[in-house]
Amino acid sequence: MSTRFPNHRPRGLAIMALSAALACGAAMAAAPAFAATSGASATPATNPQLRLSKAGFATMRAVEEARIAIFEGDVKDAKALVAQAGSDIDKVQADERAMGMSPRDLVPIDGKIVVADDYVDSPQKSARIAEGNKKLHEGKIDEAVKSFKLAGVDIGFSRVLMPVNATRRRISEASGLLTAEKYYEASTVLKAAEDGLTNDTAVVVEAPKAAASAPSKGN
């Protein structure tokens, strides 16, 4: 699959701003998992299912921007971005340690909150969801989850997963192709890195279900 990463130009590696908007009744809303923090490091969510790799996200953003640079004929910039992607992907393991995750090949790098499609609106639920959305914008993801739980809404977290080893190999291959002035081939390899991303969805909040009424006994 291919996914789009924000902030193409000016190019930079700032932490992605958290900008979800959970509209009442919506089935899905984007919710990147790290908030902008004025230069300070964002605190990862304590729920392990909500933890994402900033280095992994930066890797794929650089990969996508490198393809754009190749398309625009900016070979120098493309080479610099591929080199940056190679540097960023080497930081993924440190991200995993910082988040308390054991090293793995598939690393979550982006995600969005998913609201159950059987959601039924009410003033109380709307207020709780608005509160949760505010917490998301503030980067207080665990507090947001608590608000969603109080709203009695099933909440999942749909994540984008990056295969670290395959992505690293493709970045290295693209670097060699750029050096050999094989620009179309380099772009194709970088696209393969983008297409290698996969998705999964984990249940974060499962709203309690009303107990079924006991069948009435016949006389």
N, C-alpha and C positions, 0 to 999 in steps of 0.2 A: 504494500500500500504506500501511498505518498501522502505526506501531511505537510501543511504549510506552517512556517515559523515566522513570527512577526519581526518587525524592525530590520528590514533589509538594508535600508540606507537612511541615515548614515549607519555604517556598519559598526557594531560594537558588541561587547560581551556582557552588558549589564544584565542583571537578573530580570527575567521576564516579569512584568507587572501583572498582578492578579486582578482580573477584570471580569469576573463572572457576573451574570445577572440572571437569577433564577426567577423567571416570570411565573406568576400563578397559572397553574394548569399546563405549563410547558413540559414536554417530555424530556428535554435535554437542554443543558446550558453549559457553555464553555467555562471552565474554571481552572486556569493554570495554577500550579500549586505553590509558587513562591511569590511573595509580595515584594514590591519595590521598597527598599528600606534605607534610602538616602546613604548608600555606601556601606551600611552595616550588614552583616551576614544574616540572612533570614533563618529563623529557627524552624527546623523541620517538624512536621506533625508527629506527635507521639504514636498515633495509630500507624503501624508499619505499612498498611495498605495505601496510605496517603503520601508516603515518602517518595520523592523523585530526585533524580540526579541532575543537578545544575550543569555539571560538566558534560553529561550526555546530551542535554538539551543544546548547550553551546556547540557541541560537536556537529549536530545535525543542522543547526542554523548556519554554521560555517560551510558545511557541505552544500546546502541549498544556494547560499550566496555565491559560492565558487562556480556553480553551474550558471548562475546569472551572469557572472563576470566573463565566463567563457563565451556565452551567447553574445555578449556586448563587445567581444574582442579585446577585453582587458586582461591580457595574459598575465601580466605582472601581479595584478590584484588576485587573480585566480590562484596563482601559485602561493601567494601569501596566505590566502584563506584555506587552502588545502593543508598548508603547514600548520596553521592555527588549529584546524580540525584534528590533525595528528597529535598536537600538543594537548588539546582538550580531552581527547579520548583516553590519554594516558593518566588523566586525573580522575577517571570514573571510579577506580578502585578505592581511592582516598575518599570519594564521596560516599561510597558504600560503607566504609568503616565509620565515617562521621555519623551516618544515619543508623548505625547499629545493624546493618545488613551484611549477611555473609556474601562473599564474592560469588557472582553468578554470571552467566553469559547474557541472559536477557535482563536488561536493566530498564526500569520505568523512567522515562524522561519527560513526560508531559501527561496531562490528564484533564478530565472534565467531570463535573458532578452530573449524575444522571438521576432524574426524578421518575418514580414509577408512573407508567402511562395510565394507571387507573386512579390517579390523583383526583380527588373531588375537593373543590375550593370551599372555604368557609372563612369568616372574618378572623377567627383565632388562628387557623392554619396560615392564612396570609400574613398575619403579624409575625408569627414564628419564622416563616420563610424569609420575610423581609429582614428580620433580625439576623438570621443565618447568612443571608447575602451580604449584609453589612460586615459581619465577622470575616467573611471570605475576602472582601475588599481590603480589610485590615490585615490580612494574612494570618488571622487567628482560626486556623482550619479546624482544630479540635473543638473549639467553642462553637463554631458554625455547625458542626455535626451534632452537638448537644441540642442546639436550637431546632435542627431538623427533626431530631428524635422527639422533642416535645411537641412538634407539629403533627406527629403521628404519620409521617410520610416515609415510605421506603426510599432509601437513598443508596445509590451505587457510585463507584468511582471508576470511570472508563479510562484506562491508561494506555499510553503509547509506549511500546517496549522496543528497545534497540538491542539487536544482537551484537555484543561488543566485539567478539573476535572477527566475525565476518565484516563488520563495518571497518575495523582497523585494517584488515587486509585490503579492502577496496580503496581506502584513503591512501594507503601506501602505493597501490597499483596506479591510482590516478596521478599521484605525484610523479611517478616514473614516466607516465605517458605525457604529462605536461612538459617534463624535461626533454622528452624526445619529440616535442612539437606535434604530438598526436592529440589535438584538442578535441575533436569529435569523440574519439575513443575515451578520452578522460571524462568527458561529460557523461557518456554512456555508463561508465563505471560508477560515477558519483550518483547517477540516477538509480542504479542497482542498489546502492547503499540506502537511498531514500525508500525504495520499494521493499527493502528488507524489513522495514518497521512493521510490527504487528500490534494487535490490540487485545486487551482482556478487560473484563469488568468484574470488580469485587464488590460484594454487598458491604456497605459501611454502616448503614442504619436499617434495621428491619423493624418496621412498626409493629407493635403488638396487635394481633388479630383478635377480634371479638370472639368469645367462645360460642360455639354453636349451641343453639337452644336444644335442651333435652327433649326427645320426642314425648308427646303426651301419652299417658297410659290409658288404654281403653278400659271401659267399665266392665 
